[in-house]
Amino acid sequence: MDVISAGIISEESISKVKKANFYFWLSFLVYSLSFTISTSDSVNYIYCQLFQILGLLLLVPTAFILFQWKFDTTYLKTIFIIYAFWTVIVILRGFHTNYQSIKFLLFDATFGIFLYFVPLVIFFPRDLKYYKKIFDIIIIFGIFYIVYDLLFIKDLLREGRNLKSQGIIEYFSQNLSFQSGFLLLTFMYHTKKRRLLALAVILLTFLLAAIRARRSLMFVSVSILTLYFLVYYYSHKVKVVVLFFSFLIIIVVSILGTRFYNNNREGLFGYITERMDEQTRSGVVTYFYNDMQTTDWIAGKGIEGQYYCPGIDNGVLTSYRGVIETGYLQIILKGGIISLVLLLLIAIPAMIKGIFNSKNTLSKAAGLWILLFLINLYPLTLASFSMNYILVWISIGICYSKTIRDTPESTVIEIFTK
């Protein structure tokens, strides 16, 4: 697949890269799990940050070992270099060297500095053998998602508006559960147990999102499940009769689900009932539009850019926010339309190549994962230092690799199922 699989690098170097691949994902797992549980505000964040530091101490050097400056197309090379150059400018603009800013940039996985380095994973070895480790990491994330939910189940099931439980379900879902959808899209490479675990994680995400009235999380969960069923039926070349009965089952389940909801709309699902037609973002978006000048729209406000938005965040002294709960606007806030256009110029061609110009499910799943990212970037800020976003750039690398896209399905299955 690359210089490693071609046998150009020595066996010693191959062994070094394999070890680096293992320790990179292990250290990233430690960093992400520590950050995610720290967002619950129920644990000592100092201990969590110590584990994050330990993760970074191993993550950074192993990333350098895995890094291979190699482009699959001239187009990708040209756009990516411009994108990387502009990202450096975004980081330098508005960067503050005081203690609080540096601490935030290092330890906040959602809006910190490391999210800007995620695109570099496109230079990691584009080899099927190394992608197997990613599947293992996704499974571990899914297990911890269930464990974390059980630990904080009382907060998650609280009735009515509760900011703590709202934050828990949002951070847990975006950092631990959504990536299980990639296992569903590549279901044919996994055992039945892994498929069921991935499906259970996404269904649990949807259920808890419904209880906590997080409509954006519900939308993401449904979009993942919808694509999964489409891929499943397409790959199995399902007959019309089977398809008919499948839709019949969906209708029956929908009716039963509606009845269950109606019976519990004042209790378990009372909060989502209250918020069904509530518009919570219109005020924030209005403030955002009012504050942004022409130059801000074009070039953004830099890595720590903020906009004037009073009276939105309770208990916060400042009237300025560095976050807007819409992914496209968040990208524009920091890097302007320039950042967004460059990202789309990289992602959209990759998506098309993966979905329509490939010979295996892995490449098609990669293209669909990019599609999901672009769709769900409207209701959520998915560009973060998370497995979900890392998978987007790994998928971009897969889709631009003609070697991987042209690999026969039988070969991919053999490598992943050995």
Beta strands, then each sheet from edge to edge (+ up, - down):
strand 1: 307-308
strand 2: 320-321
sheet 1: 1+ 2-
end
